[in-house]
Amino acid sequence: MDKPVVSKIYKSRVLILILLDILAVQLSSFLALYIRYDFKLIDIDTKFLYSIRHYAALNTAVVIVVFFFFRLYSSIWKFASVDEMINIIFSCAICFLLEIIEMIFTNYKVPRSHPFMFAIILLAMIISIRFGYRFLRAVKQNSLFDKKGMSTMIVGGGQAAAMLIKEIKTSEYAKYNVKCIIDDDVKKHGKYVLGIKVVGDRSTILENVQKYAIEKIIVAIPTAENKVIRDILDICKKTDCKLQRIPGIYQLVNGSVSVNDIRNVEIEDLLGREQIKVDLDSIMDYVSDKTVLVTGGGGSIGSELCRQIAMHKPKRLIVLDIYENNAYDIEQELREKFKDLDLVVLIGSVRNTHRMNEIFKCYSPDIVYHAAAHKHVPLMENSPNEAIKNNVFGTYKTAMAAAEFGVKKFVLISTDKAVNPTNIMGASKRICEMIIQMFNHQYKDTDFVAVRFGNVLGSNGSVIPLFKKQIKAGGPVTVTDPEIIRYFMTIPEAVSLVLQAGAYAKGGEIFVLDMGEPVKILDLARNLIRLSGYTEDEIPIEFTGLRPGEKLYEELLMGEEGLKQTDNKLIYIGRPIEFDEEEFKGNLKELKKMCEQDDVDIRSYVSRIVTTYQYNKKV
């Protein structure tokens, strides 16, 4: 709606309100006399009638000015609450005192009871006008009596639920019909929150869903621990209801719980563990006032690395990516959020030796996070030489530039697929780890380390975005095998642990992140279907068979590697496996020739370097 139109409507409403208040003042003044004389008009002294008529204009002007002072014409009355009620009471009390002053200092002749009676009647009328408007509006919007809208259950009977119910009742756009509340506090059972009954604890969710024909469940417990939320969601998943929740405690701090804060329950809410919290502030001094380079800085992991590094005041942050759209997006985001950040965004390939050397020569980075890589397993199975060119020799060239130009720390982002790999992507990342280990022996001025973790929820190409896309299209959701399991971690979790591992780095380590318990992909698919408000009859699951290079489960350590815990119980150090570095150098030279010639037998040669690599020779 145009601003002039909105302004005109607002002015019209204020004018109507003022006119109603003027009428209320006149009626209150007369009724104060009428009641004083026991509702007998004939008994009223004519001098009193003359006095209230003579001073009507003055009294009305005084009242309207007082009302303006107490903002009774600038409040949004559909949201009126205790604050507005207090303003009305104070304004009427002031009017009572002013009428007494008027009686003392003017010829205003009225009974001594008149000011008190006038103020009481005026208070009742003003409240009726203001809250009557709200009542009629509620009736009009069907928020009190109409049973239209999605039948909704709210889990949680606290402050967040109360604020949410209040907004649902006053909002023109919230199409919810809240039928009941669930709360584990026995003292609340049978009581009401803004007219909605608390019907029982979480154990009664299923029976009350049926009893009230619930279509949607909103979990409104922003202060609850993740385990509590998971337990509740596990119960809710057994229903056919769409699940949503209020995401966090900050709404209570702000007092801003609203319909807009409700979000769909995400798969992260159902991970079999608490979200990992890392106190980066205590360990990120090694980044402060340093020049940091992030390769692959526009990707899922790279961009989150840039965000978290930018928060800790680096001297300069250099973002390098081959894909200009990703680089542009993270550049715009960082420039908007971090106005004082010295940011350099570069387009280039880690496979280009001259380009990498020029970047290191020009900017002299102190720390490098190497996240640039080809990571899609099935795609790399079809283009194995590209996996070797980009992952292996991109890492080699970047690490060489780091060594030659005096980088202090070089952190390789690796993967659990490097352990006993069954695909070329995993095998290429294992060779990258071996390169890092070799460089750490040869170049003492740079600490070369690798950080190994599993699948990252929500990253580009990961299974969750694929499932969501398939659900949106009406299914089926494709799962390769009913028994396939994976370790999962959110992007912020993975990146925060990578940064902390960088702080621990002394050179040569392979850091292994504790990913919690592995999760069945089939369970993820089923949960996501349920969280989207569907059943498996509506969105079927289809098993497609393991893809080339894919295995049922991933490992984070090889059998030969030991395991040493760091100060952070979620970060471990695997003991590097020794190998003949001179032989390895020769193998790399031969591997380079083969991949540049797109040799079809490159997998066979990779298996000579990575002896744990098992592959299908028919691929």
C-alpha positions in Angstrom: 0.0 0.0 0.0 1.3 3.5 -0.9 2.6 5.6 2.0 0.2 8.5 1.3 -2.8 6.1 1.5 -1.5 4.6 4.7 -1.0 8.0 6.2 -4.5 9.1 5.2 -6.0 5.9 6.9 -4.0 6.5 10.0 -5.1 10.2 10.3 -8.7 9.2 9.7 -8.6 6.6 12.6 -7.0 9.2 14.9 -9.7 11.7 14.1 -12.5 9.1 14.8 -10.8 8.2 18.1 -10.7 11.9 19.1 -14.3 12.4 18.2 -15.3 9.3 20.3 -13.2 10.7 23.2 -14.9 14.1 23.0 -18.3 12.3 23.1 -17.0 10.2 26.1 -16.0 13.4 28.0 -19.4 15.0 27.5 -21.3 11.8 28.5 -19.0 11.2 31.5 -19.5 14.8 32.8 -23.3 14.5 32.5 -23.5 10.9 33.9 -21.4 12.0 36.9 -24.3 14.4 37.8 -27.0 12.0 36.8 -25.7 9.2 39.0 -25.1 11.7 41.9 -28.8 12.5 41.8 -29.9 8.9 41.8 -30.7 8.9 38.1 -33.4 11.6 38.5 -32.8 14.3 35.9 -35.5 16.5 37.5 -33.6 16.7 40.8 -30.4 18.0 39.3 -29.6 21.6 40.4 -29.8 23.8 37.3 -26.6 25.7 38.3 -24.6 22.4 38.0 -26.1 21.7 34.5 -25.2 25.2 33.5 -21.7 24.9 34.9 -20.8 21.6 33.0 -22.3 23.0 29.8 -20.4 26.3 30.2 -17.1 24.6 30.9 -17.6 21.7 28.5 -15.2 23.1 25.8 -12.4 23.7 28.4 -12.8 20.3 30.1 -12.8 18.6 26.7 -9.7 20.4 25.5 -7.9 19.6 28.8 -8.8 15.9 28.5 -7.7 15.6 24.9 -4.3 17.3 25.6 -3.7 14.9 28.5 -4.6 12.0 26.3 -2.1 13.2 23.7 0.5 13.5 26.4 0.0 9.9 27.4 0.2 8.7 23.8 -3.4 7.4 23.7 -3.6 8.5 20.0 -0.3 6.9 18.9 -0.6 3.4 20.3 -1.5 0.5 18.0 -4.6 -0.7 19.7 -4.7 -4.2 18.1 -1.6 -4.9 20.2 -2.8 -3.1 23.3 -1.7 -4.6 26.6 -0.9 -3.7 30.2 1.2 -0.6 29.2 -1.7 0.9 27.4 -4.0 0.2 30.3 -1.6 1.9 32.7 -1.5 5.0 30.4 -5.3 5.2 30.4 -5.5 5.0 34.2 -2.8 7.6 34.7 -4.4 10.0 32.1 -7.8 9.7 33.8 -6.2 10.2 37.2 -4.6 13.5 35.9 -8.0 14.6 34.6 -9.5 14.0 38.0 -6.8 16.2 39.6 -7.2 18.9 37.0 -11.0 19.1 37.5 -10.4 19.6 41.2 -7.9 22.4 40.4 -10.5 23.9 38.1 -13.2 23.8 40.8 -10.8 25.7 43.2 -9.5 28.4 40.8 -12.6 29.1 38.6 -16.3 29.5 39.0 -16.8 25.8 38.0 -19.7 24.7 40.3 -20.3 21.0 40.5 -20.9 18.6 43.4 -17.7 17.6 45.3 -18.2 14.0 44.1 -18.3 15.0 40.5 -14.5 14.9 39.7 -14.2 11.4 41.1 -17.3 10.1 39.4 -16.3 11.8 36.2 -12.8 10.2 36.2 -14.3 6.7 36.9 -16.9 6.9 34.2 -14.4 8.4 31.7 -11.9 5.6 32.5 -14.6 3.0 31.8 -15.5 4.6 28.5 -12.0 5.1 27.3 -11.2 1.5 28.1 -14.4 0.4 26.3 -13.5 2.4 23.2 -9.9 1.2 23.0 -10.3 -2.4 23.9 -13.7 -2.6 22.3 -11.9 -1.8 19.0 -9.5 -4.6 19.7 -12.4 -7.0 20.5 -14.3 -6.2 17.3 -11.1 -6.5 15.3 -10.6 -10.0 16.9 -14.1 -11.0 16.0 -13.7 -9.7 12.4 -10.4 -11.7 12.0 -12.0 -14.8 13.5 -9.2 -15.1 15.9 -11.5 -15.8 18.9 -14.5 -17.6 17.6 -13.9 -18.9 14.1 -12.5 -22.4 13.8 -10.8 -21.8 10.4 -7.0 -22.2 10.1 -4.7 -25.1 10.6 -5.4 -27.0 13.8 -2.3 -26.4 15.9 -0.8 -27.9 19.1 1.9 -25.9 20.9 4.5 -27.8 22.9 5.6 -25.6 25.8 3.5 -23.5 28.1 6.0 -20.8 29.0 6.6 -17.2 28.0 7.5 -18.1 24.4 4.2 -19.9 23.9 2.3 -17.0 25.5 3.9 -14.5 23.2 3.3 -16.7 20.2 -0.4 -17.3 21.0 -0.9 -13.6 21.5 0.5 -12.8 18.1 -1.5 -15.6 16.5 -4.6 -14.1 17.9 -3.8 -10.6 16.7 -2.1 -11.3 13.4 -4.0 -11.0 10.1 -1.7 -13.5 8.5 -1.2 -16.3 11.0 -3.7 -18.9 9.9 -3.4 -21.1 13.0 -6.2 -22.4 15.2 -4.4 -23.2 18.4 -6.4 -26.1 20.0 -4.2 -27.1 23.0 -0.8 -26.8 24.8 1.5 -29.6 25.9 3.8 -28.9 28.9 5.7 -31.3 31.2 5.0 -29.1 34.3 2.2 -30.9 36.1 1.2 -27.7 37.9 0.1 -26.2 34.5 -2.1 -29.1 33.5 -5.7 -28.2 33.3 -4.9 -24.4 33.4 -5.1 -22.0 30.5 -2.6 -19.8 28.7 -4.4 -16.9 27.0 -7.5 -19.1 26.7 -5.7 -22.2 25.5 -5.8 -25.2 27.7 -2.7 -27.1 28.9 -3.9 -30.7 28.3 -0.9 -32.8 29.5 2.8 -33.6 29.2 4.8 -35.0 26.2 3.5 -38.5 26.8 0.0 -37.3 25.8 1.0 -35.7 22.5 -0.2 -38.7 20.3 -3.6 -39.0 22.0 -4.2 -35.2 21.9 -3.2 -35.0 18.3 -6.1 -37.4 17.6 -8.5 -35.9 20.1 -8.1 -32.3 18.6 -7.5 -33.4 15.0 -4.1 -31.6 15.1 -2.5 -30.8 11.7 0.6 -28.8 12.9 2.8 -29.0 16.0 4.9 -26.0 17.0 7.6 -26.6 19.6 7.9 -23.3 21.6 10.6 -24.1 24.1 13.6 -22.0 23.0 15.5 -22.5 26.3 15.4 -26.3 26.1 18.5 -28.4 25.6 18.8 -30.2 22.2 18.3 -33.6 23.8 14.9 -32.5 25.2 13.9 -31.1 21.8 15.0 -34.3 20.1 13.0 -36.5 22.5 9.9 -34.3 21.8 10.4 -34.4 18.1 10.9 -38.2 18.1 7.4 -38.4 19.6 6.0 -35.8 17.2 7.4 -37.7 14.2 5.0 -40.6 14.9 2.1 -38.3 13.9 1.2 -37.0 10.5 1.5 -33.4 11.6 3.8 -30.8 10.1 6.5 -29.9 12.6 7.8 -26.4 13.3 9.8 -24.8 16.2 11.0 -21.5 17.6 14.7 -21.7 17.0 16.5 -20.3 20.0 16.6 -18.4 23.3 17.3 -15.0 21.7 13.6 -14.4 21.1 13.0 -14.5 24.8 15.9 -12.1 25.4 14.5 -9.7 22.8 10.9 -10.2 23.7 10.4 -10.7 20.0 8.8 -14.2 19.7 6.6 -14.0 16.6 5.0 -16.0 13.9 7.9 -15.0 11.7 10.3 -16.7 14.1 8.7 -20.1 13.6 10.8 -22.3 11.3 10.4 -25.8 10.0 12.2 -28.4 12.0 15.5 -29.2 10.3 17.3 -32.5 10.1 20.0 -30.9 12.4 17.5 -31.0 15.2 17.5 -34.8 15.1 21.2 -35.5 15.1 22.0 -38.0 17.8 24.1 -35.6 19.8 24.3 -32.1 21.2 25.5 -29.3 18.8 29.3 -28.9 19.2 30.3 -25.6 20.9 33.8 -24.3 20.4 35.1 -21.3 22.4 37.0 -19.8 19.4 37.6 -16.5 21.2 40.0 -18.3 23.5 42.1 -19.9 20.8 41.9 -17.6 17.7 44.8 -15.3 18.6 46.8 -17.1 16.0 44.6 -15.6 13.3 44.4 -12.1 14.7 46.6 -9.6 12.8 47.7 -12.3 10.4 47.2 -12.5 6.6 45.0 -15.6 5.9 44.4 -17.3 2.6 41.4 -19.6 2.1 41.5 -21.6 -1.2 38.1 -22.7 -2.4 36.9 -19.8 -0.3 33.5 -19.6 -2.1 32.5 -23.2 -1.3 30.4 -24.5 1.6 33.4 -25.1 3.9 35.6 -22.4 2.5 32.9 -19.6 2.9 32.2 -20.6 6.5 35.9 -20.5 7.2 36.0 -17.0 5.8 33.1 -15.9 8.0 34.5 -17.3 11.2 38.0 -16.0 10.4 36.7 -12.5 9.6 35.1 -12.3 13.1 38.6 -12.6 14.7 40.2 -9.6 13.1 42.8 -10.9 10.6 45.3 -8.4 9.2 44.0 -9.4 5.7 41.7 -12.1 4.4 42.4 -13.5 0.9 39.6 -15.5 -0.7 40.6 -17.6 -3.7 38.2 -19.5 -5.9 38.0 -20.7 -9.4 34.2 -20.2 -9.6 33.4 -16.5 -9.8 29.8 -16.6 -8.7 30.7 -18.2 -5.4 33.6 -15.7 -4.9 31.2 -12.8 -5.7 28.6 -14.0 -3.2 31.0 -14.4 -0.3 32.7 -11.1 -1.1 29.4 -9.2 -0.9 28.5 -10.9 2.3 31.8 -10.2 4.0 31.9 -6.6 2.9 28.4 -6.1 4.3 29.1 -7.7 7.6 32.7 -6.7 8.3 33.1 -3.1 7.2 36.7 -2.8 8.5 37.9 -6.1 7.0 40.9 -5.9 4.6 39.4 -8.3 2.1 41.0 -9.5 -1.2 39.0 -11.8 -3.5 40.8 -13.5 -6.3 39.8 -15.8 -9.1 42.3 -18.5 -9.9 43.0 -22.2 -10.0 45.2 -24.1 -7.5 46.4 -26.1 -10.5 48.1 -23.0 -12.0 51.7 -23.0 -10.7 52.5 -19.5 -11.9 49.2 -18.0 -10.5 49.7 -19.6 -7.1 53.3 -18.4 -6.9 52.3 -14.8 -7.8 49.5 -14.8 -5.2 51.9 -16.0 -2.4 54.6 -13.6 -3.6 52.3 -10.6 -3.7 50.3 -11.1 -0.5 52.7 -13.2 1.7 50.0 -15.1 3.7 50.9 -16.3 7.2 48.2 -19.0 7.3 46.6 -21.1 4.5 43.4 -23.1 4.7 43.3 -25.3 1.7 39.7 -26.1 1.0 39.8 -26.1 -2.8 39.0 -29.6 -4.1 36.8 -31.8 -6.3 34.7 -33.7 -3.8 31.7 -35.3 -5.6 32.4 -39.0 -5.5 30.3 -40.2 -8.5 31.4 -37.3 -10.7 35.1 -38.0 -9.9 34.6 -41.7 -10.7 33.7 -40.7 -14.2 36.6 -38.2 -14.4 39.4 -39.7 -12.3 42.2 -37.8 -14.0 40.5 -34.5 -13.0 40.3 -35.6 -9.4 44.1 -36.2 -9.4 44.9 -32.9 -11.3 42.9 -30.8 -9.0 43.1 -32.5 -5.6 46.6 -34.0 -5.7 48.5 -31.5 -7.8 46.5 -28.5 -6.7 47.4 -29.4 -3.2 51.1 -30.0 -4.2 51.4 -26.6 -5.9 49.7 -24.7 -3.2 51.8 -26.4 -0.5 55.0 -25.8 -2.5 54.1 -22.1 -2.8 53.4 -22.0 1.0 56.8 -23.5 1.7 58.7 -21.3 -0.6 57.1 -18.0 0.5 57.3 -18.6 4.3 53.8 -19.5 5.3 53.6 -20.4 9.0 50.7 -22.8 9.0 49.1 -24.8 6.2 45.9 -26.6 7.0 44.5 -29.2 4.5 40.8 -29.9 4.6 40.6 -33.7 4.2 37.9 -36.3 4.5 37.0 -39.6 6.1 36.8 -41.0 2.5 40.6 -40.9 2.5 40.6 -43.9 5.0 40.7 -47.2 3.1 39.3 -45.5 0.0 37.0 -47.2 -2.4 36.7 -44.2 -4.8 39.2 -42.0 -6.6 38.1 -38.9 -4.7 39.0 -40.5 -1.4 42.2 -41.9 -2.8 43.2 -38.5 -4.1 42.7 -36.9 -0.7 44.8 -39.7 0.9 47.6 -38.7 -1.4 47.1 -35.1 -0.4 47.6 -36.1 3.3 50.8 -37.9 2.3 52.0 -34.7 0.5 51.3 -32.7 3.6 53.2 -35.2 5.7 56.2 -35.1 3.3 56.3 -31.3 3.1 56.3 -31.1 6.9 59.4 -33.2 7.0 61.1 -31.2 4.2 60.2 -27.6 5.1 60.7 -26.9 8.8 59.5 -23.3 8.7 55.9 -24.2 7.9 53.6 -26.4 10.0 51.7 -28.6 7.5 48.7 -30.4 8.9 45.5 -32.1 7.7 42.0 -32.1 9.3 39.8 -35.1 8.5 36.1 -35.1 9.0 32.9 -36.7 7.5 29.9 -35.5 5.7 28.7 -31.9 6.3 25.0 -31.3 6.5 23.8 -28.8 4.0 27.0 -28.5 2.0 26.8 -28.3 -1.7 26.1 -31.7 -3.2 25.4 -33.3 0.2 22.4 -35.6 0.7 20.1 -33.3 2.6 19.7 -30.7 -0.2 19.1 -33.5 -2.6 16.4 -35.1 -0.4 14.7 -31.7 0.0 14.7 -31.2 -3.7 13.2 -34.6 -4.3 10.5 -34.1 -1.6 9.6 -30.7 -3.2 9.2 -32.4 -6.5 6.8 -35.0 -5.0 9.4 -37.9 -4.7 10.6 -40.4 -4.8 13.5 -39.9 -2.3 16.4 -42.0 -3.5 18.6 -43.9 -1.1 21.4 -46.0 -2.4 21.2 -48.8 0.2 19.0 -49.4 3.3 22.1 -50.1 5.4 24.4 -47.2 4.3 25.6 -45.0 7.2 27.5 -41.8 7.4 29.1 -39.5 10.0 27.5 -36.0 10.0 28.4 -32.6 11.2 27.0 -29.1 10.5 29.1 -26.6 8.5 29.7 -24.2 11.5 30.6 -27.2 13.7 33.1 -28.6 11.2 34.7 -25.2 10.5 35.0 -24.2 14.2 36.8 -27.5 14.8 39.1 -27.0 11.8 40.0 -23.6 13.2 40.8 -25.0 16.6 42.8 -27.8 15.1 44.8 -25.0 13.3 45.6 -23.6 16.7 46.9 -27.0 17.9 49.0 -27.6 14.8 52.7 -28.2 15.4 53.3 -29.9 12.0 52.7 -33.3 10.5 49.5 -34.1 12.4 46.3 -35.5 10.9 43.6 -34.1 13.1 40.5 -36.3 13.3 37.2 -34.7 14.4 34.8 -36.6 16.6 31.7 -36.8 14.5 29.5 -38.5 17.1 27.5 -41.6 16.2 27.1 -42.5 12.5 23.6 -42.0 11.1 21.6 -44.2 8.7 20.9 -42.4 5.5 17.5 -44.2 5.4 16.6 -42.7 8.8 17.6 -39.3 7.5 15.3 -39.7 4.5 12.4 -40.9 6.6 12.9 -38.1 9.1 13.1 -35.4 6.4 9.9 -36.7 4.8 8.1 -36.6 8.1 9.5 -33.2 9.0 8.2 -31.9 5.7 4.6 -32.9 6.6 4.4 -36.0 4.4 4.2 -39.8 4.9 6.1 -42.5 3.1 2.9 -43.3 1.2 2.9 -39.8 -0.2 6.7 -39.5 -0.8 8.1 -43.0 -1.3 11.7 -44.0 -0.7 13.4 -45.8 -3.6 16.6 -47.8 -3.3 19.0 -47.3 -6.2 22.0 -49.4 -5.2 25.5 -48.3 -4.2 27.1 -45.9 -6.8 30.6 -46.6 -8.2 33.2 -46.0 -5.5 30.6 -45.8 -2.7 30.8 -47.9 0.4 28.3 -48.7 3.2 30.2 -46.9 5.9 33.1 -44.5 6.3 36.0 -44.6 8.7 37.9 -41.8 10.4 41.1 -43.7 11.1 43.2 -46.3 9.5 44.1 -49.4 11.4 47.8 -48.4 11.6 47.1 -44.9 13.0 47.1 -44.4 16.7 44.8 -41.9 18.4 45.9 -39.1 20.7 43.4 -36.7 22.4 43.9 -33.0 22.4 42.6 -30.5 25.0 39.4 -30.4 23.0 37.8 -33.9 23.5 36.3 -33.7 20.1 39.6 -33.3 18.3 42.1 -36.2 18.0 45.5 -36.6 16.4 46.1 -39.6 14.3 49.8 -40.9 14.2 51.1 -40.4 10.7 51.8 -43.6 8.8 55.4 -43.7 7.6 56.2 -44.2 4.0 59.2 -43.9 1.6 59.2 -40.3 0.7 61.7 -40.6 -2.1 59.7 -43.4 -3.7 56.6 -41.2 -3.2 58.2 -38.3 -5.1 58.9 -40.6 -8.0 55.4 -41.9 -8.0 54.0 -38.4 -8.0 56.1 -37.6 -11.1 54.7 -40.6 -13.0 51.2 -39.9 -11.7 51.5 -36.3 -13.1 52.3 -37.6 -16.5 49.5 -40.1 -16.5 46.8 -37.6 -15.5 48.0 -35.0 -18.0 47.7 -37.7 -20.7 44.2 -38.7 -19.3 45.5 -42.3 -18.9 42.5 -44.7 -18.5 44.6 -46.9 -16.2 45.2 -44.1 -13.6 43.3 -45.9 -10.9 45.7 -48.8 -11.0 48.6 -46.5 -10.5 46.9 -44.7 -7.7 46.4 -48.0 -5.9 50.2 -48.5 -6.0 50.6 -45.2 -4.1 47.6 -45.7 -1.8 47.9 -49.4 -0.9 44.6 -49.3 1.0 42.7 -48.1 -2.1 40.3 -50.7 -3.4 38.5 -50.1 -6.6 36.3 -51.8 -9.2 38.6 -52.5 -12.1 35.6 -52.6 -14.5 34.8 -48.9 -13.9 
